[in-house]
Amino acid sequence: MLLVRKAGGYTVSVRAPLERPHGADTLCLKFETGGGREAAAGINWLPEPELRRFIAEFERQFSA
């Protein structure tokens, strides 16, 4: 995961792990400006208040 800080929020890039190369799109689609492919997806604009929710969803999606 890569977060790039912007005024009041972030842009986000997500890559699924090589051993489970799926789920990046599912995660990002849970957010308004998210989308992408199974193994690589992103969120164009993640407002600051949504960061905690994103981290929790990321952990749920990619925890072993």
DSSP file (Angstrom, degrees, kcal/mol; ACC not computed):
  #  RESIDUE AA STRUCTURE BP1 BP2  ACC     N-H-->O    O-->H-N    N-H-->O    O-->H-N    TCO  KAPPA ALPHA  PHI   PSI    X-CA   Y-CA   Z-CA
    1    1 A M              0   0    0      0, 0.0     2,-0.4     0, 0.0    13,-0.2   0.000 360.0 360.0 360.0 139.8    0.0    0.0    0.0
    2    2 A L  E     -A   13   0A   0     11,-2.6    11,-2.4     2,-0.0     2,-0.5  -0.991 360.0-167.4-130.4 124.0    1.2    3.5   -0.8
    3    3 A L  E     -A   12   0A   0     -2,-0.4     2,-0.6     9,-0.2     9,-0.2  -0.940   2.7-164.1-109.5 129.8   -0.5    6.6    0.6
    4    4 A V  E     -A   11   0A   0      7,-2.7     7,-1.9    -2,-0.5     2,-0.2  -0.965  21.8-129.5-115.0 118.6    0.3   10.0   -0.9
    5    5 A R  E     +A   10   0A   0     -2,-0.6     2,-0.3     5,-0.2     5,-0.3  -0.458  31.8 172.7 -70.9 130.6   -0.7   12.9    1.3
    6    6 A K  E >   -A    9   0A   0      3,-3.0     3,-2.3    -2,-0.2     2,-0.3  -0.853  52.4 -65.4-126.7 164.5   -2.7   15.6   -0.3
    7    7 A A  T 3  S-     0   0    0     -2,-0.3     3,-0.1     1,-0.3    41,-0.0  -0.343 122.7  -6.3 -55.5 111.2   -4.4   18.6    1.3
    8    8 A G  T 3  S+     0   0    0     -2,-0.3    40,-2.6     1,-0.2    -1,-0.3   0.519 135.8   8.2  83.0   5.3   -7.1   17.1    3.5
    9    9 A G  E <  S-AB   6  47A   0     -3,-2.3    -3,-3.0    38,-0.3     2,-0.3  -0.914  73.4 -93.5-178.9-154.2   -6.7   13.5    2.3
   10   10 A Y  E     -AB   5  46A   0     36,-2.0    36,-3.2    -2,-0.3     2,-0.4  -0.958  12.1-132.4-146.1 156.6   -4.7   10.9    0.3
   11   11 A T  E     -A    4   0A   0     -7,-1.9    -7,-2.7    -2,-0.3     2,-0.4  -0.921  36.2-152.8-104.5 147.6   -4.3    9.1   -3.0
   12   12 A V  E     -AB   3  43A   0     31,-2.5    31,-2.1    -2,-0.4     2,-0.4  -0.961  17.8-169.3-130.0 137.1   -3.9    5.4   -2.4
   13   13 A S  E     -AB   2  42A   0    -11,-2.4   -11,-2.6    -2,-0.4     2,-0.4  -0.994  12.5-170.1-122.6 131.7   -2.2    2.6   -4.4
   14   14 A V  E     - B   0  41A   0     27,-3.0    27,-2.4    -2,-0.4     2,-0.4  -0.980   8.7-173.8-126.8 132.0   -2.8   -1.0   -3.4
   15   15 A R  E     - B   0  40A   0     -2,-0.4    25,-0.2    25,-0.2    24,-0.1  -0.994  24.6-130.1-121.2 128.1   -1.0   -4.1   -4.6
   16   16 A A        -     0   0    0     23,-2.7     7,-0.1    -2,-0.4    23,-0.0  -0.420  39.2 -90.9 -70.3 151.7   -2.3   -7.6   -3.6
   17   17 A P    >   -     0   0    0      0, 0.0     3,-1.2     0, 0.0     5,-0.2  -0.312  30.6-121.2 -63.1 147.3    0.4   -9.9   -2.2
   18   18 A L  T 3  S+     0   0    0      1,-0.3    -2,-0.1     2,-0.1    21,-0.0   0.848 113.3  55.2 -58.5 -35.8    2.1  -12.2   -4.8
   19   19 A E  T 3  S+     0   0    0      1,-0.3    -1,-0.3     2,-0.0    -3,-0.0   0.678 124.3  25.0 -74.8 -15.7    0.9  -15.3   -2.9
   20   20 A R  S <  S-     0   0    0     -3,-1.2     2,-2.7    19,-0.1    -1,-0.3  -0.548  76.7-177.1-141.9  71.5   -2.7  -14.1   -3.1
   21   21 A P        +     0   0    0      0, 0.0     2,-0.3     0, 0.0    -3,-0.1  -0.231  53.2  76.8 -77.9  56.3   -2.9  -11.8   -6.1
   22   22 A H        +     0   0    0     -2,-2.7    17,-0.1    -5,-0.2    16,-0.1  -0.983  58.4  58.8-153.4 160.3   -6.5  -10.8   -5.8
   23   23 A G     >  +     0   0    0     -2,-0.3     4,-2.3    -7,-0.1     5,-0.2   0.231  65.2 107.8 106.0 -13.4   -8.7   -8.5   -3.7
   24   24 A A  H  > S+     0   0    0     14,-2.4     4,-2.4     1,-0.2     5,-0.2   0.923  85.8  46.5 -62.6 -42.1   -7.1   -5.1   -4.4
   25   25 A D  H  > S+     0   0    0     13,-0.5     4,-2.4    12,-0.4    -1,-0.2   0.912 110.0  53.1 -65.3 -42.7  -10.1   -4.1   -6.5
   26   26 A T  H  4 S+     0   0    0      1,-0.2     4,-0.4     2,-0.2    -1,-0.2   0.911 111.8  46.6 -58.7 -44.3  -12.6   -5.3   -3.9
   27   27 A L  H >< S+     0   0    0     -4,-2.3     3,-1.4     1,-0.2    -2,-0.2   0.959 114.4  45.1 -62.4 -52.7  -11.0   -3.2   -1.3
   28   28 A C  H >< S+     0   0    0     -4,-2.4     3,-1.8     1,-0.3     6,-0.4   0.810 102.7  64.6 -67.7 -30.4  -10.7    0.0   -3.3
   29   29 A L  T 3< S+     0   0    0     -4,-2.4    -1,-0.3     1,-0.3    -2,-0.2   0.634  86.3  73.7 -68.4 -11.7  -14.3   -0.3   -4.6
   30   30 A K  T <  S+     0   0    0     -3,-1.4     2,-0.3    -4,-0.4    -1,-0.3   0.559  92.4  68.4 -74.6  -6.8  -15.5    0.1   -1.0
   31   31 A F  S X  S-     0   0    0     -3,-1.8     3,-2.2    -4,-0.1    15,-0.1  -0.887  93.9-113.5-119.1 148.0  -14.5    3.8   -1.4
   32   32 A E  T 3  S+     0   0    0     -2,-0.3    14,-0.1     1,-0.3    -1,-0.1   0.798 112.6  29.7 -51.3 -44.2  -16.1    6.4   -3.6
   33   33 A T  T 3  S+     0   0    0     12,-0.4    11,-1.8     2,-0.0    -1,-0.3   0.111  97.9 117.5-106.3  22.8  -13.3    7.1   -6.0
   34   34 A G  E <   +C   43   0A   0     -3,-2.2     2,-0.3    -6,-0.4     9,-0.2  -0.541  26.8 118.8 -92.7 156.2  -11.7    3.6   -5.8
   35   35 A G  E     +C   42   0A   0      7,-2.3     7,-2.7    -2,-0.2     2,-0.3  -0.969  13.2 118.3 175.1-175.3  -11.3    1.0   -8.5
   36   36 A G  E     -C   41   0A   0     -2,-0.3     5,-0.3     5,-0.2     2,-0.2  -0.956  57.7 -36.2 138.0-154.6   -8.8   -1.0  -10.5
   37   37 A R        -     0   0    0      3,-3.1   -12,-0.4    -2,-0.3    -2,-0.1  -0.583  57.7 -98.1-107.0 168.1   -7.8   -4.6  -11.2
   38   38 A E  S    S+     0   0    0      1,-0.2   -14,-2.4    -2,-0.2   -13,-0.5   0.893 122.2  28.9 -52.1 -46.9   -7.7   -7.7   -9.0
   39   39 A A  S    S+     0   0    0      1,-0.2   -23,-2.7   -15,-0.2     2,-0.4   0.691 129.8  32.2 -92.6 -20.1   -4.0   -7.4   -8.2
   40   40 A A  E     +B   15   0A   0    -25,-0.2    -3,-3.1   -19,-0.1     2,-0.3  -0.973  69.6 140.8-144.3 124.1   -3.5   -3.7   -8.5
   41   41 A A  E     -BC  14  36A   0    -27,-2.4   -27,-3.0    -2,-0.4     2,-0.3  -0.857  19.9-166.0-149.0-179.7   -6.0   -0.9   -7.6
   42   42 A G  E     -BC  13  35A   0     -7,-2.7    -7,-2.3    -2,-0.3     2,-0.4  -0.976  23.2-120.0-163.5 175.4   -6.3    2.5   -6.1
   43   43 A I  E     -BC  12  34A   0    -31,-2.1   -31,-2.5    -2,-0.3     3,-0.2  -0.993  14.7-156.6-128.3 120.9   -8.3    5.3   -4.7
   44   44 A N  E    S+     0   0A   0    -11,-1.8     2,-0.3    -2,-0.4    -1,-0.1   0.861  84.2  12.6 -67.3 -36.4   -8.1    8.7   -6.4
   45   45 A W  E     +     0   0A   0    -34,-0.1   -12,-0.4     2,-0.0    -1,-0.3  -0.900  61.3 179.0-148.0 113.5   -9.2   10.6   -3.3
   46   46 A L  E     -B   10   0A   0    -36,-3.2   -36,-2.0    -2,-0.3     5,-0.1  -0.938  28.8-134.9-113.2 106.3   -9.5    9.3    0.2
   47   47 A P  E >   -B    9   0A   0      0, 0.0     3,-2.3     0, 0.0     4,-0.4  -0.284  23.7-111.1 -60.6 145.6  -10.6   12.1    2.6
   48   48 A E  G >  S+     0   0    0    -40,-2.6     3,-1.7     1,-0.3     4,-0.4   0.840 116.0  58.1 -45.3 -46.1   -8.6   12.2    5.9
   49   49 A P  G 3  S+     0   0    0      0, 0.0     4,-0.4     0, 0.0    -1,-0.3   0.702 102.1  57.0 -63.7 -16.8  -11.6   11.0    8.0
   50   50 A E  G <> S+     0   0    0     -3,-2.3     4,-2.5     1,-0.2    -2,-0.2   0.512  80.4  91.4 -89.4  -5.6  -11.8    7.8    5.9
   51   51 A L  H <> S+     0   0    0     -3,-1.7     4,-2.6    -4,-0.4     5,-0.2   0.916  85.1  48.5 -59.9 -47.2   -8.2    6.8    6.7
   52   52 A R  H  > S+     0   0    0     -4,-0.4     4,-2.3    -3,-0.2    -1,-0.2   0.915 112.7  49.2 -60.3 -42.6   -9.0    4.7    9.7
   53   53 A R  H  > S+     0   0    0     -4,-0.4     4,-2.6     1,-0.2    -1,-0.2   0.917 110.5  51.3 -62.5 -42.6  -11.8    2.9    7.9
   54   54 A F  H  X S+     0   0    0     -4,-2.5     4,-2.8     2,-0.2    -2,-0.2   0.933 109.8  48.8 -60.0 -46.8   -9.4    2.2    4.9
   55   55 A I  H  X S+     0   0    0     -4,-2.6     4,-2.5     1,-0.2    -1,-0.2   0.913 111.8  49.1 -61.9 -42.4   -6.7    0.7    7.2
   56   56 A A  H  X S+     0   0    0     -4,-2.3     4,-2.1    -5,-0.2    -1,-0.2   0.921 113.3  46.6 -62.6 -43.9   -9.3   -1.5    8.9
   57   57 A E  H  X S+     0   0    0     -4,-2.6     4,-2.5     2,-0.2    -2,-0.2   0.885 110.8  53.3 -65.6 -38.8  -10.6   -2.7    5.5
   58   58 A F  H  X S+     0   0    0     -4,-2.8     4,-2.4     2,-0.2    -2,-0.2   0.936 109.7  47.5 -60.4 -47.7   -7.1   -3.3    4.2
   59   59 A E  H  X S+     0   0    0     -4,-2.5     4,-1.4     1,-0.2    -2,-0.2   0.901 112.5  49.2 -62.7 -41.2   -6.3   -5.4    7.2
   60   60 A R  H  < S+     0   0    0     -4,-2.1    -1,-0.2     1,-0.2    -2,-0.2   0.915 113.7  47.0 -62.7 -42.2   -9.5   -7.4    6.8
   61   61 A Q  H  < S+     0   0    0     -4,-2.5    -2,-0.2     1,-0.2    -1,-0.2   0.889 124.6  27.6 -67.7 -40.7   -8.8   -8.0    3.1
   62   62 A F  H  < S+     0   0    0     -4,-2.4    -1,-0.2    -5,-0.2    -2,-0.2   0.346  85.3 119.5-113.2   7.5   -5.2   -9.0    3.3
   63   63 A S     <        0   0    0     -4,-1.4    -4,-0.0    -5,-0.2    -3,-0.0  -0.455 360.0 360.0 -69.7 145.8   -4.8  -10.6    6.8
   64   64 A A              0   0    0     -2,-0.1    -1,-0.1     0, 0.0    -4,-0.1   0.478 360.0 360.0 -71.0 360.0   -3.7  -14.2    6.7
